[in-house]
Amino acid sequence: MNIFYRLLYFVYDRVYGRQQMLHFPLYKSDDQDLLQGQAYFTEFCLSYLGDISGKRLLDIGCGNGVQTIYICDTHRPAFAYGVDLNPMHIEIATKSVAHRKPTQIGFALDDAQRLRTVDDESFDLVLCTESAFHYPDKAAFLGEVNRVLRRGGRFVIADLLMRKGTHPRLFDARLSLFYWPLERYHAAFNALGLKLVSEEEMTDRLISGLCTSGPWLRRRTSSRFLPYYLAELIGRLLIANYKYELRNKLDYFLLAGHKD
């Protein structure tokens, strides 16, 4: 997965000149670009958390921190804290907020399955966007969500799920891909006392968004320099793979609820 994220880093750097959010885009209209689609996806997830201002928000699997920073700037939580297992991501995120007060936003290298830097019942809100399918012990991850949330605290998990009738491939685990079917999430929530109040399937909408991302990538990679052409090729291959997986094997769900 380190190689995968370094490829994404390269694509964003060469195409956009800066790092962007790492999750799929979601569009309100066909004329939006990739970056606007990613921001709208974040807003869609946040809509299930209610009013964020003045709350403490934990972004698990925060990646390069761009989403966490966006949330901090646009919704003004009391404190936004991002954790990720990839040192490259945390280095990028930490440098991006070096000029800010540590009481406003922070990042740390941490494992979603054993959150050593997060105290019990210390956050009002938990967000996990397109990261949970990398966790081999998803039950431990959900146990940590339950532990760090305050009573009545809310969570949103956006995850790729194993479609009914499909099975894990032999090399999935070697690629750090650990997909759960929806039923396993239901059972885990019930066992922990986490109340699931909404489950939204977003598969078709995300496929549509990925079909829109290709032309935008071509428009931005108009330079004739080799690194740009290479970035465009990598971007096209990634988008094609995402579309294939969503059409044939995986479903995308947004799961939202609260701690009893």
PEPE-V702863 format. One record per pair of residues at least 4 apart in sequence whose C-alpha atoms are under 7 Angstrom apart, sorted by the first residue. I is the first residue (numbers start at 1). J is the second residue. D is the distance in Angstrom with one decimal. If there is no record, write none. Layout:
# PEPE-V702863
i={I/I}
j={J/J}
d={D/D}
This chain:
# PEPE-V702863
i={1/1/1/2/3/4/5/6/7/8/9/9/10/10/11/11/11/12/12/12/12/12/13/13/13/14/14/14/15/15/15/15/20/21/21/21/23/23/24/24/25/25/25/25/25/25/25/26/26/26/26/26/26/26/27/27/27/27/32/32/33/33/34/34/34/35/36/37/38/39/40/41/42/43/45/48/49/49/52/52/53/53/53/53/54/54/54/55/55/55/55/56/56/56/56/56/56/56/57/57/57/57/57/57/57/57/58/58/58/58/58/58/58/59/59/59/59/59/59/59/60/60/60/60/60/60/61/61/61/61/62/62/62/62/63/63/64/64/64/64/65/65/65/66/67/68/68/68/69/70/71/72/72/72/78/79/79/79/80/80/80/81/81/81/82/82/82/83/83/83/83/84/84/84/84/84/85/85/85/86/87/87/88/89/90/90/90/90/91/92/93/93/94/94/101/102/110/110/110/111/112/113/113/113/113/114/115/118/119/120/120/121/121/121/121/122/122/122/123/123/123/124/124/124/124/125/125/125/125/126/126/126/127/127/127/128/128/128/129/129/129/130/130/131/132/132/133/133/133/133/133/134/134/134/135/136/137/138/139/139/140/141/142/143/143/144/145/146/146/149/149/151/151/152/152/152/153/153/154/154/154/155/155/155/156/156/156/156/157/157/157/158/158/158/159/159/159/160/160/160/160/160/161/161/161/161/161/161/161/162/162/162/162/162/162/162/163/163/163/163/166/168/171/172/172/172/173/173/180/182/183/184/185/186/187/188/189/189/189/189/190/193/193/194/194/194/195/195/195/195/196/196/196/197/197/198/198/198/199/199/199/199/200/200/200/201/201/201/202/202/202/203/203/203/203/204/205/206/207/207/207/208/209/210/210/210/213/214/214/215/216/217/217/218/218/221/221/221/223/225/226/227/228/229/230/231/232/233/234/235/236/237/238/239/240/241/242/243/244/245/245/246/246}
j={5/175/176/6/7/8/9/10/11/12/13/19/14/231/15/231/235/16/17/18/19/20/17/18/19/227/228/231/220/221/228/231/66/38/66/67/38/130/38/206/34/37/38/41/206/209/210/37/38/40/41/205/206/209/32/37/40/209/36/37/37/216/38/213/216/39/40/41/42/43/44/45/46/47/156/256/154/155/75/77/75/76/77/78/76/77/78/77/78/79/124/77/78/79/80/123/124/125/77/79/80/81/123/124/125/126/80/81/82/123/125/126/127/68/81/82/83/126/127/128/82/83/84/112/127/128/83/84/128/131/68/82/83/84/84/89/89/90/92/93/69/82/93/70/71/72/80/82/73/74/75/76/77/80/104/103/104/105/104/105/106/105/106/107/106/107/108/107/108/109/110/90/108/109/110/111/109/110/111/90/91/109/92/93/94/107/108/109/95/96/97/107/98/107/105/106/115/116/117/115/141/137/140/141/144/144/144/148/148/147/148/147/148/149/150/148/149/150/148/149/150/149/150/153/154/149/153/154/155/154/155/156/155/156/157/156/157/158/157/158/159/158/159/159/138/159/159/160/177/178/179/176/177/178/178/178/141/142/143/188/144/145/146/147/192/148/149/194/259/153/259/259/260/258/259/260/258/259/257/258/259/256/257/258/254/255/256/257/254/255/256/253/254/255/252/253/254/179/250/251/252/253/179/180/181/182/250/251/252/166/179/180/181/249/250/251/181/249/250/251/249/172/175/176/177/178/177/178/184/186/187/188/189/190/191/192/193/194/195/196/194/259/260/258/259/260/257/258/259/260/256/257/258/256/257/255/256/257/253/254/255/256/253/254/255/252/253/254/206/252/253/207/246/251/252/208/209/210/211/243/246/212/213/214/239/243/217/218/236/219/220/221/232/222/232/228/229/232/228/229/230/231/232/233/234/235/236/237/238/239/240/241/242/243/244/245/246/247/248/249/250/250/251}
d={6.2/6.4/6.7/6.1/6.3/6.5/6.1/6.2/6.2/6.2/6.0/6.8/6.1/6.9/5.8/4.7/6.6/5.3/6.5/6.1/5.5/6.7/4.5/5.1/6.2/6.8/5.9/6.4/6.1/5.8/6.5/6.9/6.0/6.6/5.4/5.6/6.6/6.3/6.2/6.9/6.2/4.3/4.1/5.9/6.8/5.8/7.0/4.7/6.2/6.0/4.9/6.9/6.0/5.5/6.7/4.9/6.6/6.2/5.9/6.4/6.2/6.2/6.3/5.6/6.7/6.4/6.2/6.2/6.4/6.3/6.1/6.4/6.2/6.1/6.8/6.5/6.1/6.8/6.2/5.5/5.7/4.9/4.3/6.5/6.7/4.7/4.3/4.9/5.0/6.8/6.0/6.0/5.4/4.8/6.1/5.1/5.3/6.3/6.8/6.2/4.9/6.3/6.0/6.2/4.7/5.8/6.0/4.9/6.0/6.5/6.2/4.8/6.2/6.6/6.0/4.6/6.5/6.0/4.9/5.9/6.0/5.3/6.6/6.4/6.1/5.0/5.7/4.6/6.2/5.4/6.7/5.2/5.6/5.6/6.0/5.3/4.3/6.3/5.9/5.3/6.1/6.8/4.7/6.1/6.2/6.2/6.8/6.5/6.1/6.1/5.5/5.1/6.0/6.3/6.5/6.4/4.8/5.6/6.5/4.8/6.5/5.7/4.9/5.6/6.4/4.7/6.5/5.7/5.0/5.7/5.5/6.6/6.8/5.4/5.5/6.6/5.5/5.3/5.5/6.6/6.1/6.5/6.3/6.2/5.9/6.5/6.4/6.2/6.2/6.3/6.7/6.8/6.1/6.1/7.0/5.9/6.0/6.7/6.9/5.6/5.6/6.7/5.1/4.2/6.5/6.7/6.8/6.8/6.2/5.5/4.6/6.0/4.3/4.6/4.2/5.5/6.2/6.2/6.1/5.1/5.9/5.9/5.7/4.7/6.5/6.8/5.7/5.0/5.7/6.5/4.6/6.4/5.8/5.0/6.1/6.3/4.8/6.3/6.0/4.8/6.7/5.6/5.1/7.0/7.0/6.1/6.3/6.2/5.8/5.1/5.3/5.2/5.0/5.6/6.2/5.7/6.6/6.3/6.2/6.6/6.3/6.4/6.2/6.2/6.9/6.1/6.1/6.9/6.7/5.5/7.0/5.7/6.1/5.9/5.1/5.7/5.4/5.5/5.7/4.1/6.4/5.7/5.5/5.8/6.9/5.6/4.4/6.7/5.8/5.1/6.4/5.8/4.4/6.2/5.9/5.7/6.5/6.7/6.3/5.7/4.6/6.5/5.3/5.3/5.3/6.5/5.6/5.1/6.0/6.7/5.3/5.4/4.7/6.7/5.1/6.4/6.4/5.8/5.1/5.7/6.4/6.5/6.5/6.4/5.0/6.9/5.3/6.4/6.3/6.5/6.3/6.1/6.1/6.3/6.2/6.3/6.0/4.9/6.6/7.0/6.3/6.8/6.3/6.0/4.8/6.2/5.3/5.3/6.0/6.5/5.9/4.3/6.7/6.0/4.8/5.9/5.1/6.5/6.5/5.6/4.6/6.4/5.5/5.0/6.6/5.8/4.5/6.4/6.2/5.4/5.8/6.3/6.5/5.5/4.9/6.3/6.3/6.2/6.3/5.9/6.9/6.5/6.4/6.9/6.4/6.9/6.2/6.5/6.7/6.3/6.4/6.2/6.8/6.7/7.0/5.8/6.9/6.4/6.3/6.7/6.1/6.1/6.1/6.2/6.3/6.0/6.1/6.2/6.2/6.2/6.1/6.2/6.2/6.2/6.2/6.2/6.2/6.1/6.0/5.2/5.8/4.9/6.1}
